[in-house]
Amino acid sequence: MFPFLNYVINLLNDLYLNGFRIFFSLIRPISLPFILTIGILCHATSVHAHATVSLPTKKAMAGQTGTFTLTIPHGCGEGLATDRIVLTLSRNWSAVQPLSVDGWTTEVSRTASNGWQLTWTATTSGLPNNSSGSFPIKVRWPKVAGIYNTPTTQYCGDQSMVWADKFYDSADGSHPYPAVYPIPRINIRKNWH
């Protein structure tokens, strides 16, 4: 669960057993808690990166046209590149058009519930594991103001990350807080004042 932490502990043990006993006996009480804290923070940061949506104009008005960008922050881990992305929008969206992204093809289809499914497929090696990618979409915002979910699935070969965890106000016995794979959401407003 904590590969970085295990690596650090094994490294410390190897160094300790191979002649650095005096050095580590002096710094061990300080360094081990520090290293453990850094390891946990690094692991938490990598786990909680998430797919995001952003609005270039900062406004999404009900019934109007606009653009939003889906950002995928990384691959699926273990050096795997992202080679396909699928975003789903409900039937409340009357028009969608993914804008071109170098190295990717796009396909738009209707879902069984008359929503939209947008699929980006890499034409080359895809999005490297340690890189982020942006996928802009021109839309007609839903006619009714509200918060709209944009569930997204990121594929890296046979592996996938499903960005669809619901948001909760706090952790409880059934749900973590914050969500591990939070669903990207857009707030559509009736008026912007």
C-alpha positions in Angstrom: 0.0 0.0 0.0 2.9 2.3 0.7 5.6 1.3 -1.9 7.6 4.5 -1.4 7.6 4.1 2.4 8.7 0.4 2.1 11.5 1.5 -0.2 12.7 4.1 2.3 12.6 1.7 5.2 14.5 -1.0 3.2 17.1 1.6 2.2 17.6 2.7 5.8 17.9 -0.9 6.9 20.4 -1.7 4.2 22.5 1.4 5.0 22.3 0.7 8.7 23.5 -2.9 8.2 26.3 -2.0 5.9 28.5 0.2 8.1 26.6 3.4 8.8 25.5 2.3 12.3 27.1 5.2 14.2 25.8 7.8 11.7 22.2 6.4 11.8 22.3 5.9 15.5 22.8 9.7 15.8 20.1 10.8 13.4 17.6 7.9 13.5 15.4 9.4 16.3 14.9 12.5 14.1 15.1 11.1 10.6 12.8 8.1 10.8 9.7 10.1 11.8 10.6 12.8 9.2 11.1 10.2 6.5 7.9 8.4 7.4 6.0 11.7 7.2 7.5 12.6 3.9 6.7 9.1 2.5 3.1 9.3 3.6 2.7 12.8 2.1 4.2 11.7 -1.2 1.9 8.7 -1.3 -1.2 10.7 -0.4 -0.4 13.3 -3.0 -0.1 10.7 -5.8 -3.3 8.9 -4.7 -5.4 12.0 -4.5 -4.6 13.5 -7.9 -7.8 13.5 -9.9 -9.4 14.2 -13.2 -10.5 17.8 -13.3 -12.7 20.1 -15.4 -12.0 23.8 -15.9 -13.8 26.6 -17.5 -11.7 29.0 -19.6 -14.3 31.8 -19.3 -15.0 31.0 -15.6 -18.7 31.0 -16.4 -21.2 28.3 -17.4 -24.6 29.8 -18.0 -27.7 27.6 -18.5 -28.7 27.2 -22.1 -25.7 29.1 -23.5 -22.7 27.7 -25.4 -19.2 27.5 -23.9 -16.1 25.3 -23.5 -14.7 23.3 -20.7 -11.5 21.3 -20.5 -11.1 17.8 -19.0 -7.6 17.4 -17.6 -6.1 14.0 -16.9 -3.3 14.4 -14.3 -1.3 11.2 -14.9 -1.3 7.7 -16.2 -2.6 4.7 -14.3 0.7 4.1 -12.4 3.6 1.7 -12.8 4.8 3.6 -15.9 1.6 2.9 -17.9 0.6 5.5 -20.4 -3.0 6.6 -20.9 -4.2 5.4 -24.3 -8.0 6.1 -24.1 -10.3 8.4 -22.2 -14.1 8.1 -22.0 -16.3 11.0 -20.7 -20.0 10.7 -20.2 -22.5 13.6 -20.1 -26.2 13.2 -19.3 -29.0 13.9 -21.8 -29.4 17.4 -20.3 -26.5 18.5 -22.6 -28.0 19.3 -26.0 -24.8 19.6 -28.0 -21.2 18.5 -27.4 -18.1 18.7 -29.7 -14.7 17.6 -28.5 -12.0 19.9 -30.0 -9.0 18.4 -31.6 -6.0 17.3 -29.5 -2.7 16.4 -31.2 -2.1 12.7 -31.0 -5.7 11.7 -30.3 -8.8 10.8 -32.3 -12.3 11.6 -31.0 -15.6 9.8 -31.3 -19.0 11.0 -30.0 -21.9 8.6 -29.5 -25.2 8.5 -27.7 -25.7 6.4 -24.6 -28.7 4.2 -23.9 -30.2 7.0 -21.8 -29.8 9.5 -24.7 -26.7 11.1 -23.0 -23.4 11.6 -24.7 -20.2 9.5 -24.6 -17.0 11.2 -25.8 -14.0 8.9 -26.4 -10.5 10.0 -27.1 -8.1 7.3 -28.4 -4.3 7.9 -28.7 -2.9 7.6 -32.2 0.7 7.3 -30.9 2.1 6.3 -27.5 -0.6 8.2 -25.5 -0.2 10.3 -22.4 2.9 9.2 -20.4 2.3 8.2 -16.8 4.1 11.2 -15.4 2.4 13.8 -17.7 -1.0 15.5 -17.7 -3.2 16.1 -20.7 -6.0 18.5 -21.6 -9.0 17.7 -23.6 -11.2 20.7 -24.5 -14.9 20.3 -25.3 -17.3 22.8 -26.8 -20.9 22.4 -25.4 -24.3 23.9 -25.0 -24.7 24.0 -21.3 -27.8 22.3 -19.9 -30.9 24.5 -19.8 -31.5 24.0 -16.1 -29.0 25.4 -13.6 -27.4 22.9 -11.2 -24.3 20.8 -10.6 -23.6 18.3 -13.3 -21.4 15.2 -13.0 -19.0 14.3 -15.8 -17.9 10.7 -15.0 -14.7 9.9 -16.7 -12.8 6.6 -17.3 -9.1 6.6 -18.1 -7.6 3.6 -19.7 -4.0 2.5 -19.7 -3.9 -0.7 -21.7 -5.7 -3.3 -19.7 -5.9 -1.1 -16.6 -8.4 1.7 -15.9 -9.2 4.4 -13.4 -12.8 5.3 -13.1 -13.2 9.0 -11.9 -16.8 8.6 -10.6 -16.7 8.6 -6.8 -19.5 10.8 -5.4 -18.7 13.7 -3.1 -19.6 13.5 0.5 -19.4 16.2 3.2 -17.3 14.1 5.5 -16.0 10.5 6.0 -18.3 7.9 7.5 -18.2 4.2 7.8 -19.1 3.7 4.1 -17.3 6.5 2.3 -13.9 8.1 2.5 -13.4 11.9 2.5 -12.2 13.3 0.2 -13.2 10.8 -2.5 -10.3 8.7 -3.8 -11.4 9.0 -7.5 -13.7 12.0 -7.3 -16.2 12.6 -10.1 -15.5 15.8 -12.0 -18.4 18.3 -11.7 -19.5 21.5 -13.3 -21.7 24.1 -11.7 -24.1 25.6 -14.3 -25.6 28.9 -13.2 -28.8 30.6 -14.2 -27.3 34.1 -13.9 -23.8 35.3 -13.1 -23.9 38.4 -11.0 
